[in-house]
Amino acid sequence: MNPVYFSHWFKQKTDCGFKEYITHIRLQEVRHWLLNSDHTINWIAEYVGYQDVAHL
């Protein structure tokens, strides 16, 4: 599937951009791990797909 077509299709179906959607999902995971574990913020950031805490 063409990336431009996918992006347009995704936005039509979800009413938000793909990158925005992924960011939302990642932040939900971060929140979950922060509230329900004793993992470090560094571990959580890496676990959900960020390069490091600064990108989070």
Backbone torsions as a table, in degrees:
resi	resn	phi	psi	omega
1	MET	NA	136.4	178.3
2	ASN	-65.7	132.4	-178.3
3	PRO	-58.7	-37.0	179.3
4	VAL	-67.9	-43.3	178.1
5	TYR	-62.9	-45.3	179.4
6	PHE	-58.6	-45.9	-179.0
7	SER	-59.2	-44.8	179.5
8	HIS	-64.6	-46.3	-179.7
9	TRP	-61.3	-45.4	-178.7
10	PHE	-60.8	-44.1	-179.3
11	LYS	-63.9	-38.2	177.7
12	GLN	-63.1	-41.1	-175.4
13	LYS	-78.4	-32.2	-172.4
14	THR	-113.7	-12.1	-178.1
15	ASP	65.9	22.7	171.8
16	CYS	-150.9	157.5	-179.8
17	GLY	-72.1	158.5	-177.7
18	PHE	-62.9	-45.7	179.4
19	LYS	-62.7	-40.4	177.4
20	GLU	-61.3	-41.6	179.3
21	TYR	-62.8	-47.2	179.6
22	ILE	-61.3	-42.9	178.3
23	THR	-60.5	-43.2	179.0
24	HIS	-60.4	-45.9	180.0
25	ILE	-62.8	-44.9	179.8
26	ARG	-60.9	-43.4	-178.9
27	LEU	-67.4	-32.7	174.0
28	GLN	-62.5	-41.8	178.0
29	GLU	-65.0	-42.7	177.6
30	VAL	-57.9	-47.7	179.9
31	ARG	-58.2	-46.1	179.7
32	HIS	-57.9	-49.6	-177.8
33	TRP	-66.1	-37.7	179.0
34	LEU	-64.3	-40.5	-177.0
35	LEU	-80.5	-24.7	-170.3
36	ASN	-121.2	17.6	179.2
37	SER	-151.4	171.4	174.4
38	ASP	-109.5	20.4	176.7
39	HIS	-66.6	151.2	178.4
40	THR	-73.4	158.3	177.5
41	ILE	-62.1	-33.0	176.7
42	ASN	-62.6	-45.6	179.4
43	TRP	-62.4	-45.5	-178.1
44	ILE	-62.1	-46.1	-179.8
45	ALA	-57.7	-47.1	-179.9
46	GLU	-66.3	-40.8	-177.9
47	TYR	-60.5	-39.7	-177.6
48	VAL	-87.2	0.0	171.5
49	GLY	110.6	7.6	176.4
50	TYR	-90.2	148.9	179.8
51	GLN	-64.6	-39.6	179.0
52	ASP	-163.4	179.4	-176.7
53	VAL	-61.6	-35.2	-179.2
54	ALA	-59.9	-32.0	178.5
55	HIS	-78.6	-23.1	177.8
56	LEU	-69.7	NA	NA
